[in-house]
Each structure stands twice: as C-alpha cells, then as structure tokens.
Amino acid sequence: MSAHIKGSGLVIVNGDDTVVEGLFSLRVSAFLNYTGVSLETFSDAWMPHDLKGRAQPAVHATNAPRLAAALRDLSEALDSEIEPEDPTYFGEPTETGVANRLRTDSTPWDVWAGFEISARTEIFRHTPTFQPGYRRTADGEVQYVPVHGEHGVLGYLWASDAANAASFEPRDAADEEGRQAGLMWLDRLNSAYERGLAPSQALAELTGLPANNQPNRLDLTYLRELARGG
C-alpha cells in the first residue's frame, strides 16, 4: 500500500511569509513488514546557497530551523530514525534538512544552470513519442522571430520547412516566464499543424508578420546559443 500527498507551506523571506504551492510531498508506503515515510521538499529556502550557488544567509537562518524541527517532530511521532536519501542533482539530504551540492573546491554548484534549465528546455527540443506535430529540432538554418514580454525577450519562435520543424527556444535569462510563454507557443504550433500549415506559414501567421517582412534567419545551433546568452 502506498499513499501520497503534496501540500503547500510557508517560506519566509525578508520577514514576509509566502505561501508556496507544492512545497512538500509526503509519501507513506507499507510492504509486508516494512513501513516507510518520506518527505520531499521543492524549495531551496532551507539551503545555505540557492540553486544558482548564491549565498542566502538570512533566508537559510530563518527557514532551515523550521525544516529541522519538522523532521524532528516526524521522527518522534513515528518513533523512527531519520535516514537521508541519496543526493539529487539539486541538493544533499541530511538529518536536519538539505545541504548544497559542492564542487571539489567546496564552492556550491550552480545546479539551476547545470541541470534545471536543461530539463525544462527538453520539451521544446524533443517531439513527444507517437504525438503528431512539427519536429522540434532541425539541422542548419531556421527562420525565427523574437518573442517579447514585459521584461524583454522571452525566447525565439522558429521554423524550418525543410525539416518540417517548428518550436520555441526560451531564453535562460527569462527563467520561468520564458518557459511558460514557450508552452503557450507550443500549443499554438500544434493547432497550426492540425490545420495543415507549413512551419513557415505557422510562424508568419502566429507572429503576425506582414507579407513584405521576412523573419530573421540563423543556424539553430547558434540560435540556441543566443537563447543561452552566448
């Protein structure tokens, strides 16, 4: 038997309480003579450095003791010792919370750039198996149009008729705003595909390009470097 619940919780930053949805995941499993309870967290507020490797002493000092107290209370209520799980890309579980992953020189990894961004962009580069739609990668030159948001360029909508491909390349600097914009553009591209539009036609229609205004062109490899800030 296994039961799982995901819930919100409070993170305190600069003295302000912020309710974070999906902050914790609690799972209970029972198999024959074994019963286990696991607690996962989806925030870096408990760590000395954030996921980008930046020191956050005030955030850590305010929040880490709260997580340590919760773990201690669970251990006492269940009459069971705390057994940290294996490290993940993002942190190292301890008996009192979460520690940063460190380099050999003891400085913290920027795991956001190293792992999270690549994981988040995977959907924009790989066509889901058995799902009809434009390919999401191409060799060589593509047409592209920058997509702007309130705080600047969110990413680049691109298309290649030769590869029957079209997708969105979010800018690393746009962070979650760029990713969310990209998911919206993928939905629009899927609709264009279902209407039988060629990738370049979809690009022109969705971005409102006039007939006499041609999109930019760039090798997709270089476009992705541009999105990374290179």
N, C-alpha and C positions, 0 to 999 in steps of 0.2 A: 504494500500500500504506500502511496505517496501523495502528499498534499503540498500545494504551493500557493503562496500569496505574495503579491507585490504591492507595496504601500508607499504613501508619501511620508515626508518627515521635514524637520526644520534644519536649516543651515543658517548659522549666524555669521554675518559679515558686517564689519563696522558697526556692531551693536544692533543691527537690524535683523529680525527674524524673517527668513524667506521660506515659504512652503515649497518644497521640491517634489514634484510628482515622480513616482517610481524610484524613490531614493534608496529603498531597501527591498530585498527579496528574501523571504523566509520559506525554507523548504523542510518538510518533515518526511522521513522515509522509514518504513518498518519492513524488514525481511526476516522471517523466521525468528531467530534470537537476537537480531540486531536492530537497533533503533538509532537513527541519526537526525540531528537538527543542524541545518546550515544557514548561515546568514551572509548575504552578499550585499555590498553597497555599490552605488553607481555615482559616486561623487569623490572628488579629490580634496574635499574640505578637511579631511582628517589627517592629511599628509603634510610633512614639513615643507614640501615644494609641490606646486601644482603640476599638472600633467605636461606642461611645457617646460618644466625644470626651473621655474621661477620661485624664489623663496617667498613663503607666506607665513611668517612667524605669528602674526596676530590671529589670522584665520585658524591656524593649527592650534594655537594655545586656547582658543575659545571652543573649538569643536572636538578636538581629539579626546579630551577627558570625558565628553559625553558619550562617545562611542565606546571608550574603555569601560565606562560604568554600565552601559547596556550589555556588553559582552559578559561582564562580571555577574550582573543580575541574571542573565540567561543561564550561566554556568551554575549558579547557586540554585536557581529554581529547578533545573533539570538534574542537579546533583551529578554533574558530569564535567570533566576537564575540557578546557579549550584546546582544540587541535587545529592549528592553522593549516589551510590547504596549500597546494603548490603555488608558487608565484605565477602571475599572469604577465602579459605584456605591460600592464599598467601599474602594477604595484606588487608588494610582497606582504601577504597576510602575516600578522603577528598575533600574539595572545591578547594584545591590548588595542589592536587596530590595523592600520595599513602603513607600511613604510615605502619610500620611493625606491624604484629600481636604480641602481648606481652603476656608473662606469668603473673601470679598473682604477681610475684616479679618485674614486669616491665622490665624484660630482654626479648630480642626478641626470638621468636621461630625459631628453625632450621626447617622451613617448607619444605625444599627440602628433607631432610631425612624422615620427618614425613608424607609427602603426595605425593610429586612429584615422588620420586623413586618407591613407591608402585604402583602409577598409571602407570608408564612407564613399570613396570615388569608384569603388569596384562596380557598383550598379550602373554607372554611366559608361563603362568600358566593356561590359560583357553582356551580350544578349541572353536573356533567360532561356534555358533549355525548353524546347517544344512550344515556345511562345512566338507567334508571328509578329513581325515588326522589322524595322530597319536594323541592319547590323550596327553595332556601337563602336566599331573600330575600322580603320582604313589605312592603307599604305599610301604614302605620298601626300600630295596637295589636296586640301579641302577648302570649301567656301565657309566663311564664318562671319558671324555678326556679334559684337559685344552686347551683353545684356546688362543694363544699368539698374541699380536700386537706389534707395535713399542715400546710401553712404558710398556710392561709387559703383565700379564694375563688379557684378556678381559672378560673371563667368562668360562663356562663349558658346553660342549655339552654332553648330557646324553641320555640314552636309557634303556627301560625295556621291554623285550619280554613278560613277564608275564602280564603286563598291556597294552600291545600294545601301548606303550607311548614313546615319544622322544621329547626333546625340548632343549632350550638353557637357561642357567641361567647366566645373566650378572652380573659381579662384580660391586658393588656400586662404588668402587674407580675408575672404568673405565669410569664412567659417560656416556656422550652421545656417546663416541667411542664404549663402550661396547654394548649399546643399538642398534646402527646401525649395529654392527657386528652380534648381535643376530637376527635382522630382516633378514639379508642375510642368516644366517644359517637356519632360519625357512623356507625360500623359498627353500633351498636345501633339507630340510627334506620333504617338500611337494612333491617335484619332486621324491624323493626316494619312498615315499608312493605310488605315482601314478604308479611307476614301480613294485610295489608289493614286495618291500624289507621288511623284518622284521626289527624292530627297531635296533637290534644289528648289522644286516647286513648294515643298513644305516650308523650307527655310524662308523663301520670299513671302509666302502668304502669312506665316505666323509672325514674322517680324515687321510686316507692313512695308517692305521695300518697294519703292516705285520702280516701274519697268526700266527707267533710264539710270537707276542707281544700282551698280553691281556690288555684291558683297566682297569683303576682303578675301584674299587667298594666302594660305600658308601651309607648309607641311604639318601634318597632325602632330608629329613628334615635337616640333618647335612650338606649336600652339599649346601643347600640354606643359612645356617648359615655361611658356608665358603665363599660364594659369598658376603655376607654382611660384611665380615671382621671379623666375630666372631671366 
